[in-house]
Amino acid sequence: MTGSVYFISGIDTGIGKTYTTGYLAKLWNAQGRKTITQKLIQTGNTDTSEDIQQHREIMGMGWFPEDESKLTMPEIFTYPASPHLATQIDGRKIDFQKIESATQQLAQNYEAVLLEGAGGLMVPLTTELLTIDYVANKKLPVILVSSGRLGSINHTILSLEALKSRDLELYALAYNLNDESQDELISKDTAEYLKAYLRKHFPNSIWIDIPVISSSSTV
């Protein structure tokens, strides 16, 4: 079995990528699609990935064997910053071959691998390589996380145009209902506008609402 790998990015830092990744893994597993999550590069940690830990809490599961072996968190850097800076501070380079090997091993045993990035599509992994470059090199379909917060229409369309410029597939736009604007009118209009934009410019993509859930709730 060789599963599909989906890259999860967001329109901004703090938009809810980790929450969305955990929720989708929980949902897809409940629907009978064997799914695991992976963190492309974790910064701000030492031995384990806090994002993978949050995925498991949302999924209502403990550590997987693949977590113990670090396949789901192949590269961890200590400083909480963009990977290009975190690597400089730790004094070592990202081992991209190690990441790719880990992803492929996961894909051999799962129907779907949800690969969570760090920040948005334009976050630099090195001084020469942006996140979107990595995604384009691997030709990964993208799940883009957005929300109804003020300003998200602009940020979302910028991200979508970046995907289009690299001829990348938008598999889905995940709309994080945990990050809504306090103004209901803005939230409602944002969702309606983005749905219409997708229908016109990305007709083959899907819309996924990410509901408010607790780590102990069921899907």
C-alpha positions in Angstrom: 0.0 0.0 0.0 1.2 3.5 -0.9 -1.0 6.1 0.7 -1.6 9.7 -0.4 0.4 12.5 1.2 -1.4 15.8 1.8 0.4 19.0 2.8 -1.4 21.1 5.3 -0.5 24.8 5.3 -2.2 27.9 6.5 -2.8 31.5 5.5 -0.9 32.7 8.5 0.8 31.6 11.7 -1.7 30.7 14.4 -4.6 30.0 11.9 -5.2 26.5 13.3 -3.1 24.1 11.1 -2.3 21.8 14.1 -5.9 21.7 15.2 -7.1 21.1 11.6 -4.5 18.3 11.1 -5.6 16.5 14.2 -9.3 16.9 13.4 -9.0 15.6 9.9 -6.9 12.6 11.0 -9.6 11.8 13.6 -12.4 12.2 11.0 -10.7 10.2 8.3 -9.9 7.4 10.7 -13.5 7.3 11.9 -14.6 7.1 8.3 -12.4 4.0 7.8 -9.5 5.7 6.0 -6.3 4.8 7.9 -4.6 8.1 8.5 -1.5 9.4 10.3 -0.1 12.8 10.8 3.5 14.0 10.4 5.3 17.3 11.1 7.6 18.5 8.3 9.9 20.5 10.6 9.2 21.2 14.3 10.8 24.3 15.9 10.7 25.3 19.5 11.0 21.8 20.9 13.9 19.5 22.0 13.1 15.8 21.9 9.4 15.5 20.8 7.0 17.5 18.7 4.3 19.4 20.6 2.3 19.6 17.4 2.2 15.8 17.0 1.3 15.6 20.7 -1.7 17.9 20.0 -2.7 15.8 17.0 -2.9 12.7 19.2 -4.9 14.5 21.9 -7.4 15.6 19.3 -7.5 12.2 17.8 -8.1 10.7 21.3 -5.1 8.5 21.0 -1.7 7.9 22.6 1.7 7.7 20.9 1.9 5.6 17.7 4.9 3.4 17.2 5.8 5.8 14.4 5.9 8.6 17.0 8.2 6.6 19.2 10.6 6.0 16.3 10.3 9.7 15.3 9.1 9.0 11.8 6.3 11.5 12.4 8.7 14.1 13.7 12.0 13.6 11.7 13.4 17.1 12.3 13.2 19.0 15.5 15.0 22.3 16.3 15.0 24.1 19.6 14.4 27.7 18.8 10.8 28.8 18.2 11.3 30.5 14.9 11.1 30.0 11.1 13.1 26.9 10.2 15.7 28.9 8.3 16.6 30.8 11.5 16.1 27.8 13.9 18.6 25.8 11.9 21.2 28.6 12.1 20.8 28.9 15.9 21.1 25.1 16.4 24.1 25.0 14.0 22.9 22.2 11.8 21.1 21.9 8.4 17.7 20.3 7.7 18.1 16.7 6.5 15.6 16.7 3.7 16.4 13.1 2.7 15.6 12.0 6.3 12.2 13.8 6.1 11.4 12.3 2.7 12.3 8.8 3.8 10.1 9.1 6.9 7.2 10.3 4.8 7.5 7.5 2.4 7.7 4.9 5.2 4.5 6.3 6.7 2.8 6.2 3.3 3.7 2.5 3.0 1.6 1.7 6.0 -1.2 4.3 5.9 -3.8 5.3 3.3 -3.3 9.0 4.1 -0.4 11.0 5.6 -1.3 14.6 6.7 2.0 16.5 6.6 1.8 19.7 8.6 4.1 22.5 7.6 5.4 25.4 9.7 3.5 28.7 9.3 2.4 29.6 5.7 3.5 28.7 2.2 6.2 31.3 2.0 7.9 30.4 5.2 11.6 29.9 4.4 13.0 26.4 5.3 16.5 27.6 4.3 17.8 30.8 2.9 17.3 29.3 -0.6 14.2 27.2 -0.2 10.6 28.3 0.7 8.0 25.9 2.0 6.1 26.2 -1.3 9.2 25.2 -3.1 9.4 21.9 -1.1 5.7 21.3 -1.8 6.1 21.9 -5.5 9.2 19.7 -5.7 7.2 16.8 -4.2 4.0 17.7 -6.1 1.9 17.4 -3.0 -1.8 18.3 -3.0 -2.5 21.1 -0.5 -5.1 21.5 2.3 -5.1 25.2 3.1 -6.4 26.4 6.5 -8.3 29.7 6.6 -10.9 31.2 8.8 -13.4 34.0 9.2 -11.1 36.4 11.0 -10.8 39.9 9.7 -8.2 40.0 6.9 -8.4 36.4 6.0 -9.9 37.0 2.5 -6.8 38.8 1.5 -4.4 36.3 3.1 -6.3 33.4 1.6 -6.4 34.7 -1.9 -2.7 35.5 -1.8 -2.0 31.9 -0.7 -4.3 30.5 -3.4 -2.6 32.6 -6.1 0.8 31.4 -4.9 -0.5 27.8 -5.3 -1.7 28.6 -8.8 1.6 30.2 -9.8 3.4 27.0 -9.0 0.7 24.8 -10.6 0.0 23.1 -7.3 -3.3 21.3 -6.6 -5.6 22.7 -3.9 -7.2 19.6 -2.5 -9.3 21.5 0.0 -9.8 24.7 1.9 -10.3 23.9 5.6 -12.3 26.7 7.2 -11.4 26.8 10.9 -14.6 27.8 12.8 -12.5 28.1 16.0 -11.0 31.3 14.6 -14.0 33.3 13.6 -14.3 37.1 13.7 -16.2 38.5 16.7 -18.3 40.2 14.0 -20.8 37.6 12.7 -21.4 39.7 9.5 -17.7 39.6 8.7 -17.5 35.8 9.4 -20.6 35.1 7.2 -19.4 37.2 4.4 -15.9 35.8 4.5 -17.1 32.2 4.1 -19.5 33.2 1.3 -16.9 35.1 -0.6 -14.2 32.4 -0.3 -16.7 29.7 -1.4 -17.6 31.7 -4.5 -13.9 32.3 -5.2 -13.2 28.5 -5.0 -16.1 27.7 -7.3 -14.7 30.1 -9.9 -11.0 29.6 -9.6 -10.5 26.1 -8.0 -13.6 24.2 -9.0 -12.1 20.8 -8.3 -11.2 21.6 -4.7 -13.5 20.9 -1.7 -14.6 23.0 1.3 -14.2 21.5 4.8 -15.6 23.1 7.9 -13.4 22.5 10.9 -15.8 22.6 13.8 -15.2 23.6 17.4 -14.2 20.3 19.2 -12.5 19.3 22.4 -9.7 16.8 22.6 -12.1 14.3 24.2 -15.0 14.7 21.8 -15.9 12.3 19.1 -16.3 12.9 15.4 
